[in-house]
Amino acid sequence: DVKVTQSSRYLVKRTGEKVFLECVQDMDHENMFWYRQDPGLGLRLIYFSYDVKMKEKGDIPEGYSVSREKKERFSLILESASTNQTSMYLCASTYTGVGTEAFFGQGTRLTVV
Amino acid sequence: AQSVTQLDSHVSVSEGTPVLLRCNYSSSYSPSLFWYVQHPNKGLQLLLKYTSAATLVKGINGFEAEFKKSETSFHLTKPSAHMSDAAEYFCVVSEGVYNNNDMRFGAGTRLTVKP
């Protein structure tokens, strides 16, 4: 079974904390993505990576950074968490090719208090 | 970058009547297009995809979508709605290797099915 695993299902953090969300895939996919999902806004792309150490900004990168040191792992970092970063965070991966299906993690519901 | 616009945030139909969920896309290349469904408190599931082969694409659970390049549209249809179709639907565009495999979602359409 293909698998994308996010490190936490639920997370509660305080304002100003540095937060790490981890995502691991076991499919040897080249491409990995971080989205946040908010009601009425769909999934908005934060960052994606098409290779180790490579990253591209999505639509809403402000307040976030990412790290991809190994092909299977893609980390999302909230440098200084704020209440407006309370959201559901979804990681996805795809291999490079025409029309490749995305595989998603179970999501991390982050609450910043 | 590529983008998609889902023209309706909420669609309500009666069971047994047709479903139409509208999606327009913007892309500088020949994109791949997808529809995903998300049932309440569940993960995302691929319904169907278009990859420059046949313009009419059939998916799971009786859904299909038609790629119309002249209209930059990829609308999702189903002839007869079931109660189990109630969910949120997302249209997705990818330019593949032309844009480092970037993948963008629409804002979603919530489908309600009335008995």
HADDOCK unambig.tbl for C-alpha pairs under 7 A between the chains (distance, minus, plus):
assign (segid A and resid 40 and name CA) (segid B and resid 107 and name CA) 6.21 0.50 0.50
assign (segid A and resid 41 and name CA) (segid B and resid 107 and name CA) 4.68 0.50 0.50
assign (segid A and resid 42 and name CA) (segid B and resid 105 and name CA) 6.83 0.50 0.50
assign (segid A and resid 42 and name CA) (segid B and resid 106 and name CA) 6.07 0.50 0.50
assign (segid A and resid 42 and name CA) (segid B and resid 107 and name CA) 3.83 0.50 0.50
assign (segid A and resid 42 and name CA) (segid B and resid 108 and name CA) 5.25 0.50 0.50
assign (segid A and resid 43 and name CA) (segid B and resid 105 and name CA) 5.78 0.50 0.50
assign (segid A and resid 43 and name CA) (segid B and resid 107 and name CA) 6.74 0.50 0.50
assign (segid A and resid 44 and name CA) (segid B and resid 105 and name CA) 6.82 0.50 0.50
assign (segid A and resid 45 and name CA) (segid B and resid 104 and name CA) 6.76 0.50 0.50
assign (segid A and resid 50 and name CA) (segid B and resid 100 and name CA) 6.12 0.50 0.50
assign (segid A and resid 50 and name CA) (segid B and resid 101 and name CA) 6.94 0.50 0.50
assign (segid A and resid 96 and name CA) (segid B and resid 101 and name CA) 6.81 0.50 0.50
assign (segid A and resid 97 and name CA) (segid B and resid 96 and name CA) 6.68 0.50 0.50
assign (segid A and resid 98 and name CA) (segid B and resid 32 and name CA) 6.93 0.50 0.50
assign (segid A and resid 98 and name CA) (segid B and resid 51 and name CA) 6.47 0.50 0.50
assign (segid A and resid 98 and name CA) (segid B and resid 96 and name CA) 6.19 0.50 0.50
assign (segid A and resid 99 and name CA) (segid B and resid 32 and name CA) 5.32 0.50 0.50
assign (segid A and resid 99 and name CA) (segid B and resid 49 and name CA) 6.92 0.50 0.50
assign (segid A and resid 99 and name CA) (segid B and resid 51 and name CA) 5.35 0.50 0.50
assign (segid A and resid 106 and name CA) (segid B and resid 43 and name CA) 6.44 0.50 0.50
